[in-house]
Amino acid sequence: MHDDLVAAFDLSDRVAVITGAASGIGRATAVTLAQAGASVVLADVNADGMGDTGGELEELGASWSAVPTDVSDKAAVDALVAGAVSRHGRLDIMVNNAGIITDSLIVDTTPDQLDRVMNVNLKGVYWGTAAAGRAMAEQRSGSIVNLSSAGADMPAPMISVYALTKAAVKMITRTAAVEMAPIRVNAVAPGSIETPIYDRHFRGEDGRVDPERQRNHFDTIAQMNPLGFVGHPNDIAYAVLYLCSDAGRFVTGQTLRPNGGVVMPL
Ligand SMILES: NC(=O)c1ccc[n+]([C@@H]2O[C@H](COP(=O)([O-])OP(=O)(O)OC[C@H]3O[C@@H](n4cnc5c(N)ncnc54)[C@H](O)[C@@H]3O)[C@@H](O)[C@H]2O)c1
């Protein structure tokens, strides 16, 4: 146990893999963990976006690398983790953040929609947890953080597929926490955070984001939680930092909910 607050959050000499690190919450998490001293390995299907995240890490003088990875592919996830261990000699933190969403009523959902979202959100987290758990077992230490969602606890029309995968993430997390201790495994379930995941709602016919529709959308969803604002990606990155640093050393199998109070499960 640290007496010093800064030491409790310090990630110097730790190695972190972050999936979905080309955008939004994944990018903010990569930057935050690097600010805390970690070497970060970015993983995403979007190589250009990872390059932009890398630019921010470069400015910090952080140690970083980027590995194009489709998290729904078990072999690719195994190779991602093996590569991080071979490059750095260890893996301390795995953030299974990559995620996608689809909008459809249950009665209209196609097999392709179900498969696509389950492959990324559910299998991606499952294979990421498995690969990290194997790598961390030899060290008998490490922290895995999986991204769930407030949507897992709030039945809402159109997002059945997304919500069921995010509910599954909480169960994968709890089972892994029991199986893998002393490795700690936790979930973070954000409320609405301003990231490109919402762009689908305000793209015009030319494919461009309409800033006015974007502003109106976020103003509307801000009113859905008691705090009355939409979160910033750092609101989630700081929760991840808590869970994967020594500050969170007594926390495992839990779901942390930075969500503005939009849902308050017992
Ligand atoms: N933004 C929110 O309001 C919110 C709320 C709750 C939960 N979440 C969750 O947080 C996580 C990050 O979301 P975000 O808002 O930053 O979204 P985002 O769209 O900005 O980023 C998601 C990233 O995942 C990557 N990705 C997609 N499919 C992938 C695959 N097969 N393999 C590897 N990478 C892949 C994308 O390229 C993208 O860089 C997701 O799991 C999301 O469900 C977000």
The ligand as a Gaussian input file, in Angstrom:
#p B3LYP/6-31G(d) Opt

LIG

0 1
 N      -19.244000       7.090000     -26.127000
 C      -20.166000       6.642000     -25.289000
 O      -21.131000       7.337000     -24.957000
 C      -20.049000       5.255000     -24.712000
 C      -20.954000       4.897000     -23.699000
 C      -20.869000       3.623000     -23.146000
 C      -19.912000       2.730000     -23.590000
 N      -19.041000       3.101000     -24.565000
 C      -18.063000       2.111000     -24.993000
 O      -16.754000       2.653000     -24.935000
 C      -15.937000       2.014000     -25.930000
 C      -15.260000       3.077000     -26.780000
 O      -16.281000       3.800000     -27.453000
 P      -16.069000       5.257000     -28.076000
 O      -17.242000       6.054000     -27.691000
 O      -14.720000       5.758000     -27.790000
 O      -16.252000       4.901000     -29.629000
 P      -15.402000       5.264000     -30.926000
 O      -16.240000       4.867000     -32.069000
 O      -14.920000       6.664000     -30.826000
 O      -14.135000       4.308000     -30.799000
 C      -14.240000       2.915000     -30.958000
 C      -12.932000       2.401000     -31.534000
 O      -13.026000       0.966000     -31.671000
 C      -12.414000       0.622000     -32.907000
 N      -12.892000      -0.684000     -33.382000
 C      -14.097000      -0.984000     -33.920000
 N      -14.134000      -2.270000     -34.286000
 C      -12.925000      -2.807000     -33.984000
 C      -12.346000      -4.083000     -34.137000
 N      -13.033000      -5.102000     -34.693000
 N      -11.083000      -4.283000     -33.688000
 C      -10.373000      -3.256000     -33.153000
 N      -10.865000      -2.015000     -33.005000
 C      -12.125000      -1.793000     -33.416000
 C      -12.807000       1.760000     -33.847000
 O      -11.984000       1.791000     -35.012000
 C      -12.652000       2.957000     -32.940000
 O      -11.330000       3.472000     -33.003000
 C      -16.848000       1.096000     -26.732000
 O      -16.752000      -0.223000     -26.244000
 C      -18.231000       1.672000     -26.432000
 O      -19.248000       0.714000     -26.570000
 C      -19.086000       4.333000     -25.148000

